[in-house]
Amino acid sequence: MAGHGAWEHAVRVEAVPGVWLEGTLSVPEAVSGVVLFAHGSGSSRFSPRNRYVAGVLQRAGLATLLMDLLKLGEEESERWTRHLRFDIELLARRLLGATRWLTRIPELGRWPIGLFGSSTGAGAALVAAARAPEAIQAVVSRGGRPDLAGSVLPAVRAPTLLIVGGEDVQVVSLNQQALEALRAHKRLEVVPGASHLFEEPGTLEQAARLARDWFLQHLAPAARERPSGELPP
């Protein structure tokens, strides 16, 4: 459900030539930025957790695009082979294509763009941010795998917030490693009592508030002085 005052539309995005992906675009009455969601494998634009976070962002004046990074047939195949969930290059290319698509929408093209990544989508978001530093102004990872961006991490210029559940011990360690590799403005927030999916009472709400505040802090200044430039192919 869209946040209060937002209109919501189903959209089809040509992320790369010949590859059309399904998405949900929600735009509040007063826009101050746009956030593109990068879901992890096994999730979709209908994820109740990401839709909840999107609603929090919309109420703060941020438009959101929740998009499936895989086509329907790819999702079906992925359930059995798991061959795409760690294809960070493929996911990052599609994120860049969706970012390019957003910049061409008259109502949204002039607003700064942030990326919100979860699970393996966080690694793809950081690769995309490194490749389009003029277009992507902030990144937030929730329960993500930013370490999957690997050697690209030092090239990320966008301010990056890593949010991890305190009970998600292995992922906390992986996020700490990624934090050390990042050279941009960065922060790691560990939500006490939260597991990987932030299912515990109050934990998802806390993660959503952290994401909202990070995007508002870093997209608002970018809105005043947004550089122009073409996205990489």
Residue pairs with C-beta under 8 A, 6 or more apart in sequence:
1 8
1 51
1 55
2 8
2 26
2 55
2 58
3 26
3 28
3 54
3 55
3 56
3 57
3 58
3 59
4 58
4 59
5 28
5 29
5 58
5 59
6 26
6 27
6 28
6 29
6 58
6 63
7 26
7 27
8 24
8 25
8 26
9 24
9 25
9 26
10 22
10 23
10 24
11 22
11 23
11 24
11 25
11 65
12 20
12 21
12 22
12 23
13 20
13 21
13 22
13 23
13 65
13 67
13 97
13 98
13 101
14 20
14 97
14 101
15 21
15 67
15 69
15 93
15 94
15 95
15 97
15 98
15 101
16 93
16 94
16 97
19 71
19 94
19 97
20 71
21 67
21 68
21 69
21 70
21 71
21 94
21 98
22 45
22 67
22 68
23 45
23 65
23 66
23 67
23 68
23 98
24 45
24 65
24 66
24 67
25 63
25 64
25 65
26 54
26 58
26 63
26 64
26 65
26 66
27 63
27 107
27 108
28 58
28 59
28 61
28 62
28 63
30 61
31 61
31 62
31 63
31 107
31 108
31 111
32 60
32 61
32 62
32 111
32 216
32 219
32 220
32 223
33 61
33 62
33 63
33 111
33 112
33 113
33 114
33 137
33 215
33 216
33 219
33 220
33 222
33 223
34 62
34 63
34 64
34 65
34 102
34 108
34 111
34 112
34 113
34 114
35 54
35 57
35 62
35 63
35 64
35 65
35 113
35 114
35 115
35 116
35 215
36 64
36 65
36 67
36 95
36 98
36 99
36 102
36 113
36 114
36 115
36 116
37 45
37 50
37 53
37 54
37 64
37 65
37 66
37 67
37 115
37 116
37 117
37 118
37 121
38 69
38 91
38 95
38 115
38 116
38 117
38 118
38 121
38 122
38 124
38 125
38 128
39 45
39 47
39 50
39 66
39 67
39 68
39 69
39 118
39 119
39 121
40 85
40 117
40 118
40 119
40 120
40 121
40 122
40 144
40 145
41 70
41 78
41 82
41 84
41 85
41 119
41 120
42 78
42 79
42 85
42 119
43 50
43 118
43 119
43 121
44 68
44 75
45 66
45 67
45 68
47 66
49 118
49 197
49 198
49 204
50 66
50 116
50 118
51 66
52 204
52 208
53 116
53 142
53 204
53 207
53 208
53 211
54 64
54 66
56 208
56 209
56 211
56 212
57 64
57 116
57 208
57 211
57 212
57 215
58 64
60 212
60 215
60 216
61 216
62 114
62 212
62 215
62 216
62 219
63 108
63 111
65 98
65 102
67 98
68 75
69 91
69 94
69 95
69 121
69 124
70 78
70 84
74 84
77 83
77 84
78 84
78 85
84 90
84 91
85 120
86 120
86 148
88 120
88 123
88 124
88 127
88 148
88 149
88 150
89 127
91 120
91 121
91 123
91 124
92 124
92 125
92 127
92 128
92 131
94 124
95 115
95 124
95 125
95 128
96 128
96 131
96 132
96 231
96 232
99 113
99 115
99 128
99 132
99 135
99 136
99 231
100 135
100 231
102 108
102 109
102 113
103 109
103 113
103 135
103 231
110 226
111 219
111 223
111 226
112 137
112 138
112 219
112 222
112 223
112 226
113 135
113 136
113 137
113 219
114 136
114 137
114 138
114 139
114 140
114 158
114 215
114 218
114 219
115 125
115 128
115 129
115 136
115 138
115 139
115 140
115 158
116 125
116 139
116 140
116 141
116 142
116 211
117 123
117 124
117 125
117 126
117 139
117 140
117 141
117 142
117 144
117 146
118 141
118 142
118 143
118 144
119 143
119 144
119 145
120 144
120 145
120 148
121 144
122 141
122 142
122 144
122 145
122 146
122 148
122 162
123 144
123 145
123 146
123 147
123 148
123 149
123 150
124 148
124 149
125 139
125 141
125 144
126 139
126 141
126 146
126 149
126 152
126 153
126 156
126 160
126 178
127 149
127 152
128 136
129 136
129 139
129 156
129 157
129 158
129 160
130 149
130 152
130 153
130 155
130 156
130 157
131 232
132 231
132 232
133 156
133 157
133 158
134 227
134 228
134 229
135 229
135 231
136 158
137 158
137 159
137 218
137 219
137 222
137 226
138 158
138 159
138 160
138 161
138 214
138 215
138 218
138 219
138 222
139 156
139 158
139 159
139 160
139 161
140 160
140 161
140 163
140 210
140 211
140 214
140 215
141 160
141 161
141 162
141 163
141 175
142 163
142 198
142 207
142 211
143 163
143 164
143 165
143 168
143 171
143 196
143 197
143 198
144 162
144 164
144 171
144 175
145 171
145 174
146 153
146 160
146 162
146 174
146 175
146 178
146 179
146 182
147 174
147 175
147 177
147 178
149 156
149 178
153 178
153 181
153 182
153 183
154 181
154 182
154 183
155 183
156 182
156 183
156 184
157 184
158 184
158 218
159 184
159 185
159 186
159 214
159 217
159 218
160 182
160 184
160 185
160 186
160 187
161 186
161 187
161 189
161 210
161 211
161 214
162 175
162 178
162 179
162 186
162 187
162 188
162 189
163 189
163 191
163 207
163 210
163 211
164 171
164 172
164 175
164 188
164 189
164 190
164 191
164 194
165 171
165 172
165 190
165 191
165 193
165 194
165 195
165 196
165 198
165 203
166 172
166 190
166 191
166 192
166 193
166 194
167 193
167 194
167 195
167 196
168 194
168 195
168 196
171 196
172 190
175 188
176 188
179 186
179 188
185 218
187 214
189 210
191 198
191 203
191 206
191 207
191 210
193 200
193 203
194 200
194 203
194 204
194 206
194 207
198 204
198 207
